[in-house]
């Protein structure tokens, strides 16, 4: 199969959610032409979306051995490094990809997303502006702009962006998920769940929709819901501000504890205070794990669901 026709068919299958068939197309191309760096890079990208990370990494490296300037392969490696929490390497791959191809929109969008997650909203703005300058109607760039607006608390802007995308495609799962998160932020849990279920109806394997359902379930819990709210508020702060806040809270804790010792506050009272501090910190860490566990549980349900 020729590369152009293979690419068109693979993209069609990806849109339908049939990643395995798309993978087989690229493997057939490589059987005929094992020296095609573009085919290795394309296979790497699909393997990544199929959550086959080791295979994606191997194919990306194979593409770069054949062509050191294969920007799509660098982009896939950047995605892999980010999910491994190795941000420095991820940004290095993005820099290399954009130096080769400054018009690689997905690289600009990924950079914006990484900066947003790290709380560097100004840098995220620059990156998403670069993507939208290249293609103002790019769906992924618009979705990232919507997520960035939501992070800033601009729910109206986020909803307008989602509405723009849904006007083109009423079944767009990612846009429905964005609407769901906005509704959840506003305390409209039932409406948020409806949006998540609509997204799953459009794309039964959407991990974004499953993560939203998990978040809704977590928020419904009276105890864990409070921790989730704190995490959501912390996400709006830059990495430096989060670090500074952590230092201030730790310092305040030590000062209060020292003052208690100084004034001879009874031991049981001090132990209660220390226990509350530990519960708060452990609760914040546990909430992340609970959300991940809930997403995994919802994924199992989808995999076991008959179609």
HELIX and SHEET records of a PDB file:
HELIX    1   1 UNK A    3  UNK A   15  1                                  13    
HELIX    2   2 UNK A   19  UNK A   32  1                                  14    
HELIX    3   3 UNK A   37  UNK A   49  1                                  13    
HELIX    4   4 UNK A   53  UNK A   66  1                                  14    
HELIX    5   5 UNK A   71  UNK A   83  1                                  13    
HELIX    6   6 UNK A   87  UNK A  100  1                                  14    
HELIX    7   7 UNK A  105  UNK A  117  1                                  13    
HELIX    8   8 UNK A  121  UNK A  134  1                                  14    
HELIX    9   9 UNK A  139  UNK A  151  1                                  13    
HELIX   10  10 UNK A  155  UNK A  168  1                                  14    
HELIX   11  11 UNK A  173  UNK A  185  1                                  13    
HELIX   12  12 UNK A  189  UNK A  202  1                                  14    
HELIX   13  13 UNK A  207  UNK A  220  1                                  14    
HELIX   14  14 UNK A  224  UNK A  234  1                                  11    
HELIX   15  15 UNK A  239  UNK A  262  1                                  24    
HELIX   16  16 UNK A  267  UNK A  304  1                                  38    
END                                                                             
